Amino acid sequence: MTVDLSQFLSREATLRKGSVMVGAKGDDLISLSLGLPSPACFPLKGITLDVQSPKSNFQQTETISRTIETHPDEIIESCQYMSSSGLKYFNQWIKQYVTDYFLPGYSEWDFIIQAGGTQSLDAIFRMLIDPGEDTALCETLTYPCFLETCVPLRIKTISIEMDENGIVPSKLEETLQNWNINETTKNLKKPKLIYLMPTGHNPTGITLSIERRRRIVELASIHNFLIVEDDPYYHLQLDENEHIPSLLKFDTEGRVIRIDSFSKMLMPGLRVSIVTANKLFIKKLSMHNELSIHSAAASSQLILQMIFSNWGETGFKDWLSHLQDLYRRRRDVLLNAFKKFIPHDLVTYNEPNYGMFLWINVNLDQFKKPQGSSLSDSKWATKVEDSVYNAALKCNVVLTKGHWFMHHKTMKIAGFRATYAFVDEDKMIKAAELLGKAIKNSYELLCNEK
């Protein structure tokens, strides 16, 4: 790894130093310095959890516990101020996890435990972006939290065209090659990073192919930018093919910053995520933690450590298979209901191989704009989207509007994100039936509009 990665640091990150309150440590030291409470003052003396057991194929629970008598180090550490990088024993599990699933293509990598994907994203952008100056790339349809994070940080954003298979590398290359002559970009700094959600993409459910992943990493090296790989749906694999590797696997220069989350594979309320990147960036994120969140919640880390220790490597893999089976069944229930009830001449939808979402695309060739209408094509698309959304709402079905995910609100498309993750299966079938009626009602209403 020969790239000088310090060139990507924001002024804030460059100025950031480690906290002086992180003092010297060692078993032989007698510290009268650190303001740590005495463990005798901690009221928590143990944790007991009822957890689904891999021994019963996760059909029954078993009780696991940690007490101050049996695991004093783990209990005391989880109650005390701790390392900004995370709990000692949980760190050991995370290192093996990253090595097993996402091992980068270079040796100088590290990881840090963070307080959820959105906090990770905010910290990464503050580490890299100088507000009002720097530019970031994204897909034309992207995660709203990315867009909403960019606004107060005053990040200038440029989107790259997508097709039915995700972001198009040739369009990314074209944008970068023409950066200094294109009217939209010539007065902007060349991009510092691109933000991607490559697996089970939110909102479309698309998963990038190996070829596209490899090419994007190549372009990052050629055009000198970073990649933020936000990948919370990696383990929600819904087909039988071999797992598509992380972009980290193709990274030999430390350009990929990967965000993993336990929100989708376990429980979002724990607010625990992992950032894997080169050692310089992880060091700066650790310094940021020391003066902000300090660390991800120790109790959440301990809970995860207890579960994974109880399950073991085989049990964890069995849980992932169990999860995939659940989501695969849910996806198929919704797809089969869509095939039965959705008017296929008016809308189309994809069949995702990963994740929690599918994309419903409104056929605007059928929802024709009235002759003489003063609306632009993009405003007509918005009107159609609003019409279908409101018609569905009248039928007690809620979708997520496509325009909420659009980088440019003037795109000439109308669509919706639908999820099969939460609602009971019988309700999903009913929702598909009602949605089909709502789409037809909206079409008739717009067709009769003069």
C-alpha positions in Angstrom: 0.0 0.0 0.0 1.9 3.1 -1.3 -0.8 5.7 -1.4 -0.5 8.7 0.9 -3.9 8.5 2.4 -3.4 11.6 4.6 -4.3 13.6 1.5 -7.9 12.6 2.0 -8.2 13.9 5.6 -10.4 16.9 6.3 -9.0 19.8 8.2 -11.0 18.7 11.2 -9.4 15.2 11.1 -5.9 16.7 10.5 -6.3 18.9 13.6 -7.8 16.1 15.7 -5.5 14.6 18.3 -5.9 11.9 20.8 -7.6 12.9 24.1 -5.2 13.6 26.9 -7.7 11.9 29.2 -6.7 8.5 27.8 -3.9 7.8 30.2 -1.1 5.2 30.5 -2.3 1.7 31.3 -0.6 -1.4 32.6 -1.0 -4.1 35.2 2.0 -2.8 37.3 0.9 0.9 37.2 -0.8 2.4 40.3 -2.9 5.2 38.8 -4.0 8.3 40.7 -4.7 9.9 37.4 -7.7 8.5 35.6 -11.2 9.5 36.8 -12.6 6.0 36.8 -15.3 5.0 39.2 -14.6 2.1 41.5 -16.0 -1.2 40.2 -17.5 -1.6 43.7 -19.9 1.3 42.9 -21.3 -0.5 39.8 -24.8 -1.9 40.7 -24.8 -4.3 37.7 -23.5 -7.7 38.8 -24.6 -9.8 35.9 -26.7 -10.2 32.7 -29.0 -13.0 31.8 -30.4 -13.5 28.3 -32.9 -15.8 26.7 -31.7 -16.4 23.2 -32.9 -18.5 20.3 -30.7 -21.6 20.2 -29.1 -23.2 17.1 -29.4 -26.6 18.8 -33.2 -26.4 18.2 -32.8 -24.7 14.7 -33.8 -21.5 16.5 -37.2 -22.8 17.4 -36.6 -22.7 21.2 -34.6 -20.4 23.5 -31.9 -21.1 26.0 -30.6 -19.0 28.9 -27.1 -17.6 28.9 -25.5 -15.4 31.5 -22.5 -13.5 32.7 -22.0 -12.7 36.4 -19.3 -10.8 38.3 -18.2 -14.1 39.8 -17.9 -16.1 36.6 -16.8 -13.4 34.2 -15.4 -10.4 36.3 -13.3 -8.9 33.5 -16.2 -8.8 31.0 -18.7 -7.4 33.4 -16.4 -4.7 34.9 -15.2 -3.7 31.4 -18.7 -3.3 30.1 -19.6 -1.0 33.1 -16.4 1.1 33.0 -15.0 3.7 30.6 -13.4 1.6 28.0 -11.3 1.8 24.8 -12.8 4.0 22.1 -12.3 0.9 19.8 -14.6 -1.4 21.8 -14.7 -4.1 24.4 -11.6 -6.4 24.5 -13.4 -9.7 24.0 -15.9 -8.4 21.4 -13.0 -7.0 19.5 -11.5 -10.4 19.3 -14.7 -11.8 17.7 -14.9 -8.8 15.3 -11.4 -9.3 14.1 -12.0 -12.9 13.2 -15.4 -12.0 11.7 -13.9 -9.4 9.4 -11.0 -11.8 8.5 -13.4 -14.6 7.6 -15.9 -12.5 5.5 -14.3 -9.3 4.2 -10.5 -9.6 4.4 -9.0 -6.6 2.5 -6.5 -7.1 -0.2 -3.7 -5.4 1.8 -2.2 -5.9 5.2 -2.4 -2.5 6.9 -6.1 -2.6 7.7 -7.9 -2.3 11.0 -11.5 -1.9 12.3 -13.4 0.0 14.9 -16.7 -0.7 16.6 -19.2 2.2 16.1 -22.7 3.2 17.3 -24.7 2.2 14.2 -24.4 2.8 10.5 -25.7 6.4 10.5 -23.2 7.4 13.2 -20.5 5.7 11.3 -21.4 7.5 8.1 -21.4 10.9 9.9 -18.0 10.2 11.5 -16.5 9.1 8.2 -17.7 12.2 6.4 -16.4 14.5 9.1 -13.0 12.7 8.8 -12.8 13.2 5.1 -14.9 16.2 4.0 -14.2 19.9 4.3 -17.7 21.4 4.4 -18.6 23.7 1.4 -15.5 22.5 -0.6 -15.4 18.8 -1.2 -17.4 16.7 -3.6 -18.9 13.2 -3.2 -20.4 10.9 -5.8 -23.5 8.6 -5.3 -26.0 6.7 -7.3 -29.0 8.4 -8.9 -31.2 6.6 -6.4 -29.5 6.5 -3.0 -30.1 6.1 0.8 -31.8 9.2 2.1 -29.6 9.3 5.2 -26.7 9.9 2.9 -28.3 12.8 1.3 -29.5 14.2 4.6 -26.1 13.9 6.1 -24.6 15.7 3.2 -26.8 18.8 3.6 -25.6 20.2 7.0 -22.0 19.2 6.1 -22.4 21.1 2.9 -21.0 18.3 0.7 -21.4 18.9 -3.0 -22.9 15.7 -4.5 -22.9 14.4 -8.1 -24.9 11.3 -9.0 -23.9 8.5 -11.4 -26.4 6.8 -13.7 -27.8 3.4 -12.7 -29.4 0.7 -14.8 -31.3 -2.5 -13.8 -28.0 -3.9 -12.5 -27.0 -0.9 -10.4 -24.5 1.8 -10.8 -22.8 1.8 -14.3 -19.0 1.8 -14.1 -18.7 3.2 -17.7 -20.9 6.2 -16.6 -18.7 6.7 -13.6 -15.6 6.6 -15.8 -17.1 9.1 -18.3 -18.0 11.5 -15.5 -14.5 11.4 -14.1 -12.8 11.8 -17.5 -14.9 14.8 -18.4 -14.9 16.4 -15.0 -13.0 19.5 -15.9 -15.0 20.2 -19.1 -18.5 19.3 -18.1 -20.7 22.3 -17.2 -22.0 20.6 -14.1 -18.7 19.6 -12.6 -16.0 21.8 -14.1 -16.1 24.3 -11.2 -16.1 21.6 -8.5 -13.2 19.8 -6.9 -12.7 16.3 -8.2 -14.6 13.9 -6.0 -13.0 12.7 -2.7 -15.2 9.7 -2.4 -18.2 7.7 -3.8 -20.9 6.4 -1.5 -22.3 3.0 -2.5 -24.7 0.5 -1.0 -23.7 -2.4 -3.3 -25.6 -5.4 -1.8 -29.4 -5.4 -1.6 -29.3 -1.7 -2.5 -31.6 0.6 -0.6 -34.1 1.4 -2.3 -33.9 -0.8 -5.4 -32.8 -4.2 -3.9 -30.1 -4.4 -6.7 -26.8 -6.2 -6.0 -23.7 -5.2 -7.9 -21.9 -7.9 -9.8 -18.3 -8.9 -9.1 -17.2 -7.3 -12.4 -18.7 -4.0 -11.5 -17.2 -4.0 -8.0 -13.8 -4.8 -9.3 -14.0 -2.0 -12.0 -15.1 0.6 -9.5 -12.1 -0.2 -7.3 -9.9 0.1 -10.3 -11.4 3.5 -11.2 -10.9 4.7 -7.6 -7.1 4.0 -8.0 -7.0 5.6 -11.5 -8.9 8.8 -10.5 -7.7 8.9 -6.9 -10.8 8.8 -4.8 -12.2 6.7 -1.9 -15.1 4.3 -1.7 -17.5 4.2 1.2 -19.1 0.8 1.1 -22.2 0.8 3.2 -23.3 -2.9 3.4 -25.9 -3.7 6.1 -27.7 -6.3 3.9 -24.6 -8.4 3.1 -25.8 -11.5 5.1 -29.4 -11.3 3.8 -28.6 -13.5 0.8 -31.7 -14.8 -0.9 -30.3 -17.0 -3.7 -28.2 -20.2 -3.6 -25.2 -18.6 -5.4 -21.8 -18.0 -3.8 -21.6 -14.8 -1.8 -20.4 -11.8 -3.8 -17.3 -10.4 -2.2 -16.9 -7.1 -0.5 -15.2 -4.3 -2.4 -12.5 -4.6 0.3 -11.4 -7.9 -1.4 -10.3 -5.9 -4.5 -8.7 -3.1 -2.6 -4.9 -3.1 -2.4 -4.4 0.5 -1.5 -6.6 1.2 1.4 -9.3 3.2 -0.5 -12.4 1.3 0.6 -14.0 2.2 3.9 -16.6 -0.5 4.7 -19.5 -0.1 7.1 -21.2 -3.3 8.6 -24.1 -3.3 10.9 -25.8 -5.7 13.3 -29.1 -4.0 12.7 -30.3 -6.2 9.9 -28.6 -9.5 10.9 -29.7 -9.2 14.6 -31.3 -6.2 16.3 -31.2 -2.5 15.3 -31.8 -1.3 18.8 -28.3 -2.4 19.9 -26.8 0.4 17.7 -23.6 -1.4 17.0 -21.7 -1.2 13.7 -18.2 -2.0 12.4 -16.0 0.2 10.2 -13.1 -1.5 8.4 -10.5 0.6 6.7 -6.8 1.4 6.5 -5.1 2.0 9.9 -4.8 5.8 9.4 -8.5 6.3 9.0 -9.3 3.9 11.9 -6.9 5.8 14.2 -8.7 9.1 13.3 -12.1 7.6 13.9 -10.9 6.4 17.3 -9.8 9.9 18.1 -13.2 11.2 17.1 -14.9 8.7 19.3 -12.8 9.8 22.3 -14.3 13.2 22.1 -17.9 12.4 21.0 -19.6 9.0 21.7 -16.5 7.7 23.5 -17.5 4.2 22.3 -20.5 2.2 21.1 -22.6 1.1 24.1 -20.7 -1.4 26.1 -23.9 -3.3 27.2 -24.8 -3.8 23.5 -21.3 -5.1 22.8 -21.5 -7.5 25.8 -24.9 -8.8 24.6 -23.5 -9.6 21.2 -20.4 -11.1 22.7 -22.5 -13.4 24.9 -24.7 -14.5 22.0 -21.8 -15.2 19.6 -19.8 -17.0 22.3 -22.8 -19.2 23.1 -23.6 -19.9 19.4 -20.0 -20.5 18.3 -18.8 -20.2 14.7 -21.1 -23.0 13.5 -24.1 -21.5 15.4 -23.5 -18.1 13.9 -23.4 -19.5 10.4 -26.6 -21.5 11.1 -28.3 -18.2 12.3 -27.4 -16.5 9.0 -28.8 -19.5 7.1 -32.0 -19.3 9.3 -32.3 -15.6 8.6 -31.8 -16.0 4.9 -34.5 -18.7 4.8 -36.9 -16.3 6.6 -36.3 -13.5 4.2 -36.3 -15.7 1.2 -39.8 -17.0 2.1 -41.1 -13.5 2.8 -39.7 -12.2 -0.5 -41.4 -15.1 -2.4 -44.7 -14.5 -0.6 -44.7 -10.8 -1.8 -43.5 -11.6 -5.3 -46.2 -14.3 -5.8 -48.8 -11.9 -4.5 -47.5 -9.2 -6.9 -47.7 -11.7 -9.8 -51.3 -12.3 -9.0 -52.6 -8.9 -8.2 -50.4 -6.1 -9.7 -51.3 -4.8 -13.2 -48.1 -5.6 -15.1 -48.9 -3.3 -17.9 -48.9 -0.3 -15.6 -45.9 -1.2 -13.3 -42.9 -3.5 -13.2 -40.8 -4.7 -10.3 -37.6 -6.6 -9.7 -36.8 -9.8 -7.9 -33.9 -9.0 -5.5 -31.2 -11.6 -4.6 -30.2 -9.8 -1.4 -31.7 -7.6 1.3 -35.2 -6.4 2.3 -36.5 -4.3 -0.6 -37.8 -4.5 -4.1 -38.3 -1.6 -6.5 -41.7 -0.9 -8.2 -41.3 1.1 -11.4 -44.3 2.9 -12.8 -44.6 2.6 -16.6 -44.9 6.3 -17.6 -45.6 5.2 -21.2 -49.0 4.1 -20.0 -49.5 7.0 -17.6 -49.3 9.5 -20.5 -49.2 13.2 -19.8 -52.4 15.0 -21.2 -51.9 16.9 -24.3 -51.4 20.6 -23.6 -50.3 20.0 -20.1 -48.0 22.7 -18.7 -46.2 20.2 -16.5 -42.6 19.2 -17.4 -41.9 15.5 -17.9 -40.3 15.3 -14.4 -43.2 17.1 -12.7 -45.6 14.8 -14.4 -43.6 11.8 -13.1 -43.9 13.3 -9.6 -47.6 13.8 -10.0 -48.1 10.2 -11.1 -46.0 9.0 -8.2 -48.0 11.1 -5.8 -51.3 9.9 -7.3 -50.4 6.2 -6.9 -49.1 6.8 -3.4 -52.3 8.6 -2.3 -54.5 6.0 -4.0 -52.6 3.2 -2.1 -52.9 5.2 1.2 -56.7 5.4 0.7 -56.6 1.6 0.5 -54.6 1.5 3.8 -51.3 0.5 2.0 -48.2 2.6 2.6 -45.2 2.6 0.2 -42.0 4.7 0.2 -41.9 7.3 -2.5 -39.1 7.0 -5.1 -38.5 10.7 -5.0 -37.3 10.5 -1.4 -34.3 8.5 -2.8 -33.5 10.6 -5.8 -30.4 12.7 -5.9 -32.0 14.9 -8.5 -35.6 15.5 -7.8 -36.1 16.3 -11.5 -35.6 12.7 -12.7 -38.3 11.5 -15.2 -39.2 8.4 -13.2 -41.9 7.4 -10.8 -41.4 4.5 -8.5 -41.6 3.1 -5.0 -39.6 1.0 -2.5 -41.5 -1.9 -1.0 -40.3 -4.2 1.8 -41.1 -7.7 2.7 -39.2 -7.6 6.0 -41.8 -6.6 8.6 -45.5 -7.2 7.8 -47.1 -10.6 8.5 -47.3 -12.8 5.4 -51.1 -12.7 5.2 -51.0 -9.0 5.4 -48.5 -8.8 2.6 -50.8 -10.7 0.3 -53.7 -8.4 1.2 -51.5 -5.4 0.7 -50.6 -6.6 -2.8 -54.3 -7.0 -3.7 -55.1 -3.5 -2.4 -52.1 -2.0 -4.1 -53.2 -3.5 -7.4 -56.6 -1.9 -7.1 -54.9 1.4 -6.1 -52.7 1.5 -9.2 -55.7 0.9 -11.4 -57.7 3.6 -9.6 -54.8 6.1 -10.0 -54.5 5.2 -13.7 -58.2 5.8 -14.4 -58.2 9.0 -12.4 -55.2 10.4 -14.3 -56.6 9.2 -17.7 -59.8 11.1 -17.1 -58.0 14.3 -16.1 -58.4 17.0 -18.7 
